[in-house]
Amino acid sequence: MVVFPAGWVPPRVGPGALSSEKLYARVTDRKAGAVETVLPSQQTGTGPGKSPNDPEHHRVHPRGGVIGQLFLVVGAWLLYSMGRSFSGQDVTAAVKRGQEILRLDDDLGFGFVLNVNHWALQHGLLAVPLSMAYASLHYIVTPLVLVWLWRRHPSKYLTALLSLMVMSAIGLVIFITLPVAPPRLLPGFAWMDMLRVWSNYGWWGAGASAPRGMEQLTNQYAAVPSLHVGWAVWCAWAWHRNGGTFARRFGWLYPTGVAITVVLTGNHYVLDVATGLLVAFIACFFTPRVLDRWQSFRTARRHRAPAGTTASVGADTVELPDSGSSSEPEGALVNASMLVKPAD
């Protein structure tokens, strides 16, 4: 006996409709005749209740493969690094902005951070790990998260990568238009450069967190926003969306630790941390939503077809009835092979 779900109507089925694969056709727009066809082999759910169009169900990598993505990521990083080099031209204005931000930090009650900076500087067991973390983590953890997304969650990789690029682009625009000197480079203030003091214990140079001898290749007047914090927030966001229970619960400890590190080492203000959080929120909140709308628009255009045409996958063909021949509600899910299966 064949049971027809309430509200479903059988489509007109062509000669080649019977097959070992069940063909599902979702009528998304009865008036326009737009349809989407999905085979169960493309689904990971247990039935029609699980959306077959959920991107998580498709393990499809972006075009270009590994080599293409390497070129894309490395190219974006080189452009970002070149852009940063243009943001340190007006040192006087950068120092003045830094002094204003530091005074604002003090007015907000964060003047005690200077005392913590001096205290941490005197304890090598704390200062050296903090310096190592500042000089290396964003170069290591961020690419590893991208690799993890590529291998384990390829459907989420492109959205995460574009969010990271959008955040970096926003930061780059601010670096170029409004350069700001970090606390350690402000004359007349007592902030100490932790990485400079402990540079003999690491690979970083005395002038920046870049490797020793390459200090001139990095711009030191790009304190606002703190993209160390922004990229760390992006990592935690990716773990929260796609990771397991442990990553979702404890992943946010990473940006918290990075925020403490960038302030105590004298490289960023407390307000830098806030701006880094803001830039990360803008990129991670709006980029996926814009991409979803764009992909929905493209899908609707690609699958739009006149009423009365057929939707085919392999040997299975389902002919959609005209809009005036059925009272089927929009969005109904039709299982063609179930409807044509003979009763036992």
Secondary structure, DSSP 8 states (H G I E B T S, - for coil): -----TT----EE-TT---SS--EEEEEETTTTEEEEE-GGG--SSSTTS-TT-GGG-----TTHHHHHHHHHHHHHHHHHHHHTTS-S-HHHHHHHHHHHHHHHHHTT-THHHHHHHHHHT-HHHHHHHHHHHHHHHHHHHHHHHHHHHHH-HHHHHHHHHHHHHHHHHHHHHHHHS-B--GGG-TTS----HHHHTGGGSSB-SSSSSBTT-GGGS-S-B-SS-HHHHHHHHHHHHHHHHS-HHHHHHTTHHHHHHHHHHHHTTS--HHHHHHHHHHHHHHHHHHHHHHHHHHHHHHHHHH---TT-EEEETTEEEE---GGG----TT-EEEHHHHHS---
